[in-house]
Every structure is written in structure tokens, then in C-alpha cells.
Amino acid sequence: MQTNISKGFEKIFCELNKLNAFTKTVIKHGAQIFLALLALGTLLIVYNHTVHGLDSYFEFISTSIIKSSFVILAEVVIGGLLIDYIFKKA
């Protein structure tokens, strides 16, 4: 079982190494934006629970930032892979 998982990861890393430099840059910057928004949303939730006093609107904004960060990551990864696929076809 362990060898099957490691072979799967090797295959994924091998395919990711074949990506275009532009695609790698887009995915890298998208991941950085994702981490920044995720950290911001998490800090806002912690701030709301500890200092601010459980404001429901503040909680909603914080969770919306976290959800949006995951959407942005998915869009950037899918968009980058799609761009790479289109440019390799052309």
C-alpha cells in the first residue's frame, strides 16, 4: 500500500516538473496569495474569538475570506494547468 502511494506521488511530481515556467510562476504566486488570505482569515477569526467579543458579522467576513482563498487556489491551479495544456497544443 505504501509503495503505491509513493509511486503516485512520484508520478505527480514528474508531471509537475514538465510544466511550462510561466505556469509554474502562476501557480506559485497563486499559492502565495492563497496562503496570505488563509492566514488573514484565520487571524481575523482568532481575533474575533479572543479580543473582539464574537461579532457575527466579523465571523462571517472571516470565514468568507477563508472560503475565497480556497476558491482562488483552485482557480489558479486549474487555470494554470489549462494555459499550459493550450500552449503545448499550439
N, C-alpha and C positions, 0 to 999 in steps of 0.2 A: 504494500500500500504506500509506504513512504517513498519508494523509488518511482512509482507512478506520479506522485505529486511533484517530486523534484524534476522528473523529466518534463512535466507540463510547464513548470516554471522556466526551465531551460529553453523550451520551445518559444515561450512568450518573450523572454529576454532576447533570444536570437532574432525574432521578428521585429522587436522594437529597435534593435541595433541597425536594421536595414532601412529605417525611416530616413526621410529627407532631413537636412539640417534645419530648414525652415519649420518643418512640422515639429521637430524636437524643441525648437525655441518656443513655438506657440504653446505646446503642452507644458513646457517648463514654466513659462510666465503665467499660464492659466492655473497651474498648481500653486504658484506663489500667491496669486490673487485669492484662490480658494482658501489657503491656509490663513491669510490675513483676515478674510471675512469670518472664517470659522473662529479664529481667536477673538475677534472683536465681539461676535455674538455671544461667545462663551463668557468673556469678561463682563459684558452687559448683564447676562443672567446672574452671574455671581454677585455683581454689584447690586442688582435688584433684590436678591435674596438676603444680602448681608447689610447693606447700608441704606438703600433707598426705601425699603419697607413694603415690598410686594405690591407694586403698582401693576395692575393687569394690562394696561396699555403698554407699559415698558416691557413687560414679559412678552407680549405679542410681537412687538418690534424686534426684540432679541431673537426669538425663535424664527421669525421671518428672515432675518439676516442669515441665520444658520442654514435654513432650508434653501435660501437663494444661493448660498455658497456651493452647496452640493449640485444644484442645477447648473451653475456656471461651470463647475468642473466637468460635468457630463457633456455640456455643450462644447466646451473647448476640446476635450479629448475626441469626441465624435467628429467635430468639425475639422480638427487637425488631421485625423486619420482619413477623412473623406477628401480633404485637399490633397493629401499625399497620394491617395489612390487615383484621383483625377489627373494629377500632374504626371504620374508614372504611366498612365494610359496614353497620354498625349504625346 
